[in-house]
Amino acid sequence: MHSYPMTALARVRLTAPAALLLLSLYGGPVAAQDPAIPSNATLEELKKIKDQAVARKEAIEALTQEANAAKALASAQDTTKSPTADQVAAAKAAKDLADARKAQADAEKASSEAASAAAKAKYGDFTASAYTGTAELGTNAGNAEALLLAAVAVRAIAKEFATAIGKSQPAVTNALLFTSSTVPDFQALIVFNAQHEGVKAAQKATTENTKDAPRSDTLGQSVASVGLGLEALNKVLSYFKTDYKFQGIEVATTDGMLLAALAGELRALNPAIRARAPAMYQAKPDKTDQQALDEIRSAFDIGDLAAQRTRQHASAQVQLETALATQQKIKDDATKPKPERDKAEAEAARLQKEIAKAKEAAAQWKALADRVDAWALKLATPDDKGQVPLANVVRQGALRGQLDAGAALVIVQLHKAAGTGYTKKNILSSLGANPFFVMGGAVATMTAFEGRSGDVLTSSLVPVHGGYHSVSNVQAIVNARPSEQAAAPQGATKTSP
């Protein structure tokens, strides 16, 4: 057993590594761990043992330097010395201490390397396994899982939207649901109403201008005109004879997911809420739809009236011209008494004026009838997209009627549904744990308007991050019903990579 030198080292607090190294150098409890020199040691092994001894010697010298530096620092901090001397001594002592610690670290590193080299020389080197435990991902790996998780996020967003609508004031009892790409702009209805007002104004003016013109009130509406009116009305009613879907309106797949989810969540929240998606399906007409039909009937009725007035004034003109011919014949008959011929002349003059009035009235009414006919033809002619303007007028008129009756207009948009994934490599993945994690999330907005005033009832933007899940657990998470989402496997979820 070696005796420990009682120098300044005895008064210095040593770190655990330093103390352990001293014990091993001076034959302490760890001295037995020193490798013995084999009798048949090779030159290479002897060289490594020598390197270990040199490393230990350098460690002892480093510890001695550290002890001396600590002693110098303590002496420099002695308050009995002058301030200037204290500052100089403290700076020098601090530098010596730093140098000593660096030398100690270098010595410990050299000793560790020497020990490692000796162990390799004695036991041989270890080779790595051919299996690295990596996971190779093919093209589009995780896309399906990310989409499914994004759908779960969309469902969560729809539930939040439904809750907000259910809490809005005034309470929503009838909701018309639209995506941002299918929300009606009512342009067709606005144009129709403007044209209708113009036609009604023309009717009023024509009626006033021709109120004194003769017409044959005994003439009924001709069979042909009745057929024309019935045909026009039948074309309008054909849009409402059976249930139908409006064609030519495409709903984006992602927006459609949110629209369908919201409709279901509203029904689940409150079955009393009447939720409809007119862009996807429009049922048979109700009272509000009848209002739109009445407006169209009124427009076509003006055309029918104009055609009838045209015929009545034209018929009166024919009758007046026949009477005029009779009076002119009496006026020109020399065998008739003069008073009779004078009376016939006066009557002929009056008839000519009435004929002129009837002719002018017939022309005005015909112009109005032609205007309505041209308008009706335009409404019934499909545009370049195959859509019939009259259908848009009927649809938008029905929606306008429902909104005026108190329905709320709800617009939703799924701005983005996306996902991402990552792989992780550690000792667990090398033992077979699935290293691939995926995430699905979505961002959507919803705004609900009061139908009559256009005031915003509620509006929100909701982002949902679905969390990262092991692909092995995606099936359980996706297949869980909404009420079970909260019970998803916690061990499979990562809040961040």
Secondary structure as a PSIPRED ss2 file (coil, helix, strand):
# PSIPRED VFORMAT (PSIPRED V4.0)

   1 M C   1.000  0.000  0.000
   2 H C   1.000  0.000  0.000
   3 S C   1.000  0.000  0.000
   4 Y C   1.000  0.000  0.000
   5 P C   1.000  0.000  0.000
   6 M C   1.000  0.000  0.000
   7 T C   1.000  0.000  0.000
   8 A H   0.000  1.000  0.000
   9 L H   0.000  1.000  0.000
  10 A H   0.000  1.000  0.000
  11 R H   0.000  1.000  0.000
  12 V C   1.000  0.000  0.000
  13 R C   1.000  0.000  0.000
  14 L C   1.000  0.000  0.000
  15 T C   1.000  0.000  0.000
  16 A H   0.000  1.000  0.000
  17 P H   0.000  1.000  0.000
  18 A H   0.000  1.000  0.000
  19 A H   0.000  1.000  0.000
  20 L H   0.000  1.000  0.000
  21 L H   0.000  1.000  0.000
  22 L H   0.000  1.000  0.000
  23 L H   0.000  1.000  0.000
  24 S H   0.000  1.000  0.000
  25 L H   0.000  1.000  0.000
  26 Y C   1.000  0.000  0.000
  27 G C   1.000  0.000  0.000
  28 G C   1.000  0.000  0.000
  29 P C   1.000  0.000  0.000
  30 V C   1.000  0.000  0.000
  31 A H   0.000  1.000  0.000
  32 A H   0.000  1.000  0.000
  33 Q H   0.000  1.000  0.000
  34 D C   1.000  0.000  0.000
  35 P C   1.000  0.000  0.000
  36 A C   1.000  0.000  0.000
  37 I C   1.000  0.000  0.000
  38 P C   1.000  0.000  0.000
  39 S C   1.000  0.000  0.000
  40 N C   1.000  0.000  0.000
  41 A C   1.000  0.000  0.000
  42 T C   1.000  0.000  0.000
  43 L H   0.000  1.000  0.000
  44 E H   0.000  1.000  0.000
  45 E H   0.000  1.000  0.000
  46 L H   0.000  1.000  0.000
  47 K H   0.000  1.000  0.000
  48 K H   0.000  1.000  0.000
  49 I H   0.000  1.000  0.000
  50 K H   0.000  1.000  0.000
  51 D H   0.000  1.000  0.000
  52 Q H   0.000  1.000  0.000
  53 A H   0.000  1.000  0.000
  54 V H   0.000  1.000  0.000
  55 A H   0.000  1.000  0.000
  56 R H   0.000  1.000  0.000
  57 K H   0.000  1.000  0.000
  58 E H   0.000  1.000  0.000
  59 A H   0.000  1.000  0.000
  60 I H   0.000  1.000  0.000
  61 E H   0.000  1.000  0.000
  62 A H   0.000  1.000  0.000
  63 L H   0.000  1.000  0.000
  64 T H   0.000  1.000  0.000
  65 Q H   0.000  1.000  0.000
  66 E H   0.000  1.000  0.000
  67 A H   0.000  1.000  0.000
  68 N H   0.000  1.000  0.000
  69 A H   0.000  1.000  0.000
  70 A H   0.000  1.000  0.000
  71 K H   0.000  1.000  0.000
  72 A H   0.000  1.000  0.000
  73 L H   0.000  1.000  0.000
  74 A H   0.000  1.000  0.000
  75 S H   0.000  1.000  0.000
  76 A H   0.000  1.000  0.000
  77 Q C   1.000  0.000  0.000
  78 D C   1.000  0.000  0.000
  79 T C   1.000  0.000  0.000
  80 T C   1.000  0.000  0.000
  81 K C   1.000  0.000  0.000
  82 S C   1.000  0.000  0.000
  83 P H   0.000  1.000  0.000
  84 T H   0.000  1.000  0.000
  85 A H   0.000  1.000  0.000
  86 D H   0.000  1.000  0.000
  87 Q H   0.000  1.000  0.000
  88 V H   0.000  1.000  0.000
  89 A H   0.000  1.000  0.000
  90 A H   0.000  1.000  0.000
  91 A H   0.000  1.000  0.000
  92 K H   0.000  1.000  0.000
  93 A H   0.000  1.000  0.000
  94 A H   0.000  1.000  0.000
  95 K H   0.000  1.000  0.000
  96 D H   0.000  1.000  0.000
  97 L H   0.000  1.000  0.000
  98 A H   0.000  1.000  0.000
  99 D H   0.000  1.000  0.000
 100 A H   0.000  1.000  0.000
 101 R H   0.000  1.000  0.000
 102 K H   0.000  1.000  0.000
 103 A H   0.000  1.000  0.000
 104 Q H   0.000  1.000  0.000
 105 A H   0.000  1.000  0.000
 106 D H   0.000  1.000  0.000
 107 A H   0.000  1.000  0.000
 108 E H   0.000  1.000  0.000
 109 K H   0.000  1.000  0.000
 110 A H   0.000  1.000  0.000
 111 S H   0.000  1.000  0.000
 112 S H   0.000  1.000  0.000
 113 E H   0.000  1.000  0.000
 114 A H   0.000  1.000  0.000
 115 A H   0.000  1.000  0.000
 116 S H   0.000  1.000  0.000
 117 A H   0.000  1.000  0.000
 118 A H   0.000  1.000  0.000
 119 A H   0.000  1.000  0.000
 120 K H   0.000  1.000  0.000
 121 A H   0.000  1.000  0.000
 122 K H   0.000  1.000  0.000
 123 Y H   0.000  1.000  0.000
 124 G C   1.000  0.000  0.000
 125 D C   1.000  0.000  0.000
 126 F C   1.000  0.000  0.000
 127 T C   1.000  0.000  0.000
 128 A C   1.000  0.000  0.000
 129 S C   1.000  0.000  0.000
 130 A C   1.000  0.000  0.000
 131 Y C   1.000  0.000  0.000
 132 T C   1.000  0.000  0.000
 133 G C   1.000  0.000  0.000
 134 T C   1.000  0.000  0.000
 135 A C   1.000  0.000  0.000
 136 E C   1.000  0.000  0.000
 137 L C   1.000  0.000  0.000
 138 G C   1.000  0.000  0.000
 139 T C   1.000  0.000  0.000
 140 N C   1.000  0.000  0.000
 141 A C   1.000  0.000  0.000
 142 G C   1.000  0.000  0.000
 143 N H   0.000  1.000  0.000
 144 A H   0.000  1.000  0.000
 145 E H   0.000  1.000  0.000
 146 A H   0.000  1.000  0.000
 147 L H   0.000  1.000  0.000
 148 L H   0.000  1.000  0.000
 149 L H   0.000  1.000  0.000
 150 A H   0.000  1.000  0.000
 151 A H   0.000  1.000  0.000
 152 V H   0.000  1.000  0.000
 153 A H   0.000  1.000  0.000
 154 V H   0.000  1.000  0.000
 155 R H   0.000  1.000  0.000
 156 A H   0.000  1.000  0.000
 157 I H   0.000  1.000  0.000
 158 A H   0.000  1.000  0.000
 159 K H   0.000  1.000  0.000
 160 E H   0.000  1.000  0.000
 161 F H   0.000  1.000  0.000
 162 A H   0.000  1.000  0.000
 163 T H   0.000  1.000  0.000
 164 A H   0.000  1.000  0.000
 165 I H   0.000  1.000  0.000
 166 G H   0.000  1.000  0.000
 167 K H   0.000  1.000  0.000
 168 S C   1.000  0.000  0.000
 169 Q C   1.000  0.000  0.000
 170 P C   1.000  0.000  0.000
 171 A C   1.000  0.000  0.000
 172 V C   1.000  0.000  0.000
 173 T C   1.000  0.000  0.000
 174 N E   0.000  0.000  1.000
 175 A E   0.000  0.000  1.000
 176 L E   0.000  0.000  1.000
 177 L E   0.000  0.000  1.000
 178 F E   0.000  0.000  1.000
 179 T E   0.000  0.000  1.000
 180 S C   1.000  0.000  0.000
 181 S C   1.000  0.000  0.000
 182 T C   1.000  0.000  0.000
 183 V C   1.000  0.000  0.000
 184 P C   1.000  0.000  0.000
 185 D C   1.000  0.000  0.000
 186 F C   1.000  0.000  0.000
 187 Q H   0.000  1.000  0.000
 188 A H   0.000  1.000  0.000
 189 L H   0.000  1.000  0.000
 190 I H   0.000  1.000  0.000
 191 V H   0.000  1.000  0.000
 192 F H   0.000  1.000  0.000
 193 N H   0.000  1.000  0.000
 194 A H   0.000  1.000  0.000
 195 Q H   0.000  1.000  0.000
 196 H H   0.000  1.000  0.000
 197 E H   0.000  1.000  0.000
 198 G H   0.000  1.000  0.000
 199 V H   0.000  1.000  0.000
 200 K H   0.000  1.000  0.000
 201 A H   0.000  1.000  0.000
 202 A H   0.000  1.000  0.000
 203 Q H   0.000  1.000  0.000
 204 K H   0.000  1.000  0.000
 205 A H   0.000  1.000  0.000
 206 T H   0.000  1.000  0.000
 207 T H   0.000  1.000  0.000
 208 E H   0.000  1.000  0.000
 209 N H   0.000  1.000  0.000
 210 T C   1.000  0.000  0.000
 211 K C   1.000  0.000  0.000
 212 D C   1.000  0.000  0.000
 213 A C   1.000  0.000  0.000
 214 P C   1.000  0.000  0.000
 215 R C   1.000  0.000  0.000
 216 S C   1.000  0.000  0.000
 217 D C   1.000  0.000  0.000
 218 T C   1.000  0.000  0.000
 219 L C   1.000  0.000  0.000
 220 G C   1.000  0.000  0.000
 221 Q C   1.000  0.000  0.000
 222 S C   1.000  0.000  0.000
 223 V H   0.000  1.000  0.000
 224 A H   0.000  1.000  0.000
 225 S H   0.000  1.000  0.000
 226 V H   0.000  1.000  0.000
 227 G H   0.000  1.000  0.000
 228 L H   0.000  1.000  0.000
 229 G H   0.000  1.000  0.000
 230 L H   0.000  1.000  0.000
 231 E H   0.000  1.000  0.000
 232 A H   0.000  1.000  0.000
 233 L H   0.000  1.000  0.000
 234 N H   0.000  1.000  0.000
 235 K H   0.000  1.000  0.000
 236 V H   0.000  1.000  0.000
 237 L H   0.000  1.000  0.000
 238 S C   1.000  0.000  0.000
 239 Y C   1.000  0.000  0.000
 240 F C   1.000  0.000  0.000
 241 K C   1.000  0.000  0.000
 242 T C   1.000  0.000  0.000
 243 D C   1.000  0.000  0.000
 244 Y E   0.000  0.000  1.000
 245 K C   1.000  0.000  0.000
 246 F C   1.000  0.000  0.000
 247 Q C   1.000  0.000  0.000
 248 G C   1.000  0.000  0.000
 249 I C   1.000  0.000  0.000
 250 E C   1.000  0.000  0.000
 251 V C   1.000  0.000  0.000
 252 A C   1.000  0.000  0.000
 253 T H   0.000  1.000  0.000
 254 T H   0.000  1.000  0.000
 255 D H   0.000  1.000  0.000
 256 G H   0.000  1.000  0.000
 257 M H   0.000  1.000  0.000
 258 L H   0.000  1.000  0.000
 259 L H   0.000  1.000  0.000
 260 A H   0.000  1.000  0.000
 261 A H   0.000  1.000  0.000
 262 L H   0.000  1.000  0.000
 263 A H   0.000  1.000  0.000
 264 G H   0.000  1.000  0.000
 265 E H   0.000  1.000  0.000
 266 L H   0.000  1.000  0.000
 267 R H   0.000  1.000  0.000
 268 A H   0.000  1.000  0.000
 269 L H   0.000  1.000  0.000
 270 N C   1.000  0.000  0.000
 271 P C   1.000  0.000  0.000
 272 A C   1.000  0.000  0.000
 273 I C   1.000  0.000  0.000
 274 R E   0.000  0.000  1.000
 275 A E   0.000  0.000  1.000
 276 R E   0.000  0.000  1.000
 277 A C   1.000  0.000  0.000
 278 P C   1.000  0.000  0.000
 279 A C   1.000  0.000  0.000
 280 M C   1.000  0.000  0.000
 281 Y C   1.000  0.000  0.000
 282 Q E   0.000  0.000  1.000
 283 A C   1.000  0.000  0.000
 284 K C   1.000  0.000  0.000
 285 P C   1.000  0.000  0.000
 286 D C   1.000  0.000  0.000
 287 K H   0.000  1.000  0.000
 288 T H   0.000  1.000  0.000
 289 D H   0.000  1.000  0.000
 290 Q H   0.000  1.000  0.000
 291 Q H   0.000  1.000  0.000
 292 A H   0.000  1.000  0.000
 293 L H   0.000  1.000  0.000
 294 D H   0.000  1.000  0.000
 295 E H   0.000  1.000  0.000
 296 I H   0.000  1.000  0.000
 297 R H   0.000  1.000  0.000
 298 S H   0.000  1.000  0.000
 299 A H   0.000  1.000  0.000
 300 F H   0.000  1.000  0.000
 301 D H   0.000  1.000  0.000
 302 I H   0.000  1.000  0.000
 303 G H   0.000  1.000  0.000
 304 D H   0.000  1.000  0.000
 305 L H   0.000  1.000  0.000
 306 A H   0.000  1.000  0.000
 307 A H   0.000  1.000  0.000
 308 Q H   0.000  1.000  0.000
 309 R H   0.000  1.000  0.000
 310 T H   0.000  1.000  0.000
 311 R H   0.000  1.000  0.000
 312 Q H   0.000  1.000  0.000
 313 H H   0.000  1.000  0.000
 314 A H   0.000  1.000  0.000
 315 S H   0.000  1.000  0.000
 316 A H   0.000  1.000  0.000
 317 Q H   0.000  1.000  0.000
 318 V H   0.000  1.000  0.000
 319 Q H   0.000  1.000  0.000
 320 L H   0.000  1.000  0.000
 321 E H   0.000  1.000  0.000
 322 T H   0.000  1.000  0.000
 323 A H   0.000  1.000  0.000
 324 L H   0.000  1.000  0.000
 325 A H   0.000  1.000  0.000
 326 T H   0.000  1.000  0.000
 327 Q H   0.000  1.000  0.000
 328 Q H   0.000  1.000  0.000
 329 K H   0.000  1.000  0.000
 330 I H   0.000  1.000  0.000
 331 K H   0.000  1.000  0.000
 332 D C   1.000  0.000  0.000
 333 D C   1.000  0.000  0.000
 334 A C   1.000  0.000  0.000
 335 T C   1.000  0.000  0.000
 336 K C   1.000  0.000  0.000
 337 P C   1.000  0.000  0.000
 338 K H   0.000  1.000  0.000
 339 P H   0.000  1.000  0.000
 340 E H   0.000  1.000  0.000
 341 R H   0.000  1.000  0.000
 342 D H   0.000  1.000  0.000
 343 K H   0.000  1.000  0.000
 344 A H   0.000  1.000  0.000
 345 E H   0.000  1.000  0.000
 346 A H   0.000  1.000  0.000
 347 E H   0.000  1.000  0.000
 348 A H   0.000  1.000  0.000
 349 A H   0.000  1.000  0.000
 350 R H   0.000  1.000  0.000
 351 L H   0.000  1.000  0.000
 352 Q H   0.000  1.000  0.000
 353 K H   0.000  1.000  0.000
 354 E H   0.000  1.000  0.000
 355 I H   0.000  1.000  0.000
 356 A H   0.000  1.000  0.000
 357 K H   0.000  1.000  0.000
 358 A H   0.000  1.000  0.000
 359 K H   0.000  1.000  0.000
 360 E H   0.000  1.000  0.000
 361 A H   0.000  1.000  0.000
 362 A H   0.000  1.000  0.000
 363 A H   0.000  1.000  0.000
 364 Q H   0.000  1.000  0.000
 365 W H   0.000  1.000  0.000
 366 K H   0.000  1.000  0.000
 367 A H   0.000  1.000  0.000
 368 L H   0.000  1.000  0.000
 369 A H   0.000  1.000  0.000
 370 D H   0.000  1.000  0.000
 371 R H   0.000  1.000  0.000
 372 V H   0.000  1.000  0.000
 373 D H   0.000  1.000  0.000
 374 A H   0.000  1.000  0.000
 375 W H   0.000  1.000  0.000
 376 A H   0.000  1.000  0.000
 377 L H   0.000  1.000  0.000
 378 K H   0.000  1.000  0.000
 379 L H   0.000  1.000  0.000
 380 A H   0.000  1.000  0.000
 381 T C   1.000  0.000  0.000
 382 P C   1.000  0.000  0.000
 383 D C   1.000  0.000  0.000
 384 D C   1.000  0.000  0.000
 385 K C   1.000  0.000  0.000
 386 G C   1.000  0.000  0.000
 387 Q C   1.000  0.000  0.000
 388 V C   1.000  0.000  0.000
 389 P H   0.000  1.000  0.000
 390 L H   0.000  1.000  0.000
 391 A H   0.000  1.000  0.000
 392 N H   0.000  1.000  0.000
 393 V H   0.000  1.000  0.000
 394 V H   0.000  1.000  0.000
 395 R H   0.000  1.000  0.000
 396 Q H   0.000  1.000  0.000
 397 G H   0.000  1.000  0.000
 398 A H   0.000  1.000  0.000
 399 L H   0.000  1.000  0.000
 400 R H   0.000  1.000  0.000
 401 G H   0.000  1.000  0.000
 402 Q H   0.000  1.000  0.000
 403 L H   0.000  1.000  0.000
 404 D H   0.000  1.000  0.000
 405 A C   1.000  0.000  0.000
 406 G C   1.000  0.000  0.000
 407 A C   1.000  0.000  0.000
 408 A E   0.000  0.000  1.000
 409 L E   0.000  0.000  1.000
 410 V E   0.000  0.000  1.000
 411 I E   0.000  0.000  1.000
 412 V E   0.000  0.000  1.000
 413 Q E   0.000  0.000  1.000
 414 L E   0.000  0.000  1.000
 415 H E   0.000  0.000  1.000
 416 K E   0.000  0.000  1.000
 417 A E   0.000  0.000  1.000
 418 A E   0.000  0.000  1.000
 419 G E   0.000  0.000  1.000
 420 T E   0.000  0.000  1.000
 421 G E   0.000  0.000  1.000
 422 Y E   0.000  0.000  1.000
 423 T E   0.000  0.000  1.000
 424 K C   1.000  0.000  0.000
 425 K C   1.000  0.000  0.000
 426 N C   1.000  0.000  0.000
 427 I H   0.000  1.000  0.000
 428 L H   0.000  1.000  0.000
 429 S H   0.000  1.000  0.000
 430 S H   0.000  1.000  0.000
 431 L C   1.000  0.000  0.000
 432 G C   1.000  0.000  0.000
 433 A C   1.000  0.000  0.000
 434 N C   1.000  0.000  0.000
 435 P C   1.000  0.000  0.000
 436 F E   0.000  0.000  1.000
 437 F E   0.000  0.000  1.000
 438 V E   0.000  0.000  1.000
 439 M E   0.000  0.000  1.000
 440 G E   0.000  0.000  1.000
 441 G E   0.000  0.000  1.000
 442 A E   0.000  0.000  1.000
 443 V E   0.000  0.000  1.000
 444 A E   0.000  0.000  1.000
 445 T E   0.000  0.000  1.000
 446 M E   0.000  0.000  1.000
 447 T E   0.000  0.000  1.000
 448 A E   0.000  0.000  1.000
 449 F E   0.000  0.000  1.000
 450 E E   0.000  0.000  1.000
 451 G C   1.000  0.000  0.000
 452 R C   1.000  0.000  0.000
 453 S C   1.000  0.000  0.000
 454 G C   1.000  0.000  0.000
 455 D C   1.000  0.000  0.000
 456 V E   0.000  0.000  1.000
 457 L E   0.000  0.000  1.000
 458 T E   0.000  0.000  1.000
 459 S E   0.000  0.000  1.000
 460 S E   0.000  0.000  1.000
 461 L E   0.000  0.000  1.000
 462 V E   0.000  0.000  1.000
 463 P E   0.000  0.000  1.000
 464 V E   0.000  0.000  1.000
 465 H E   0.000  0.000  1.000
 466 G E   0.000  0.000  1.000
 467 G E   0.000  0.000  1.000
 468 Y E   0.000  0.000  1.000
 469 H E   0.000  0.000  1.000
 470 S E   0.000  0.000  1.000
 471 V H   0.000  1.000  0.000
 472 S H   0.000  1.000  0.000
 473 N H   0.000  1.000  0.000
 474 V H   0.000  1.000  0.000
 475 Q H   0.000  1.000  0.000
 476 A H   0.000  1.000  0.000
 477 I H   0.000  1.000  0.000
 478 V H   0.000  1.000  0.000
 479 N H   0.000  1.000  0.000
 480 A C   1.000  0.000  0.000
 481 R C   1.000  0.000  0.000
 482 P H   0.000  1.000  0.000
 483 S H   0.000  1.000  0.000
 484 E H   0.000  1.000  0.000
 485 Q H   0.000  1.000  0.000
 486 A H   0.000  1.000  0.000
 487 A H   0.000  1.000  0.000
 488 A C   1.000  0.000  0.000
 489 P C   1.000  0.000  0.000
 490 Q H   0.000  1.000  0.000
 491 G H   0.000  1.000  0.000
 492 A H   0.000  1.000  0.000
 493 T E   0.000  0.000  1.000
 494 K E   0.000  0.000  1.000
 495 T C   1.000  0.000  0.000
 496 S C   1.000  0.000  0.000
 497 P C   1.000  0.000  0.000
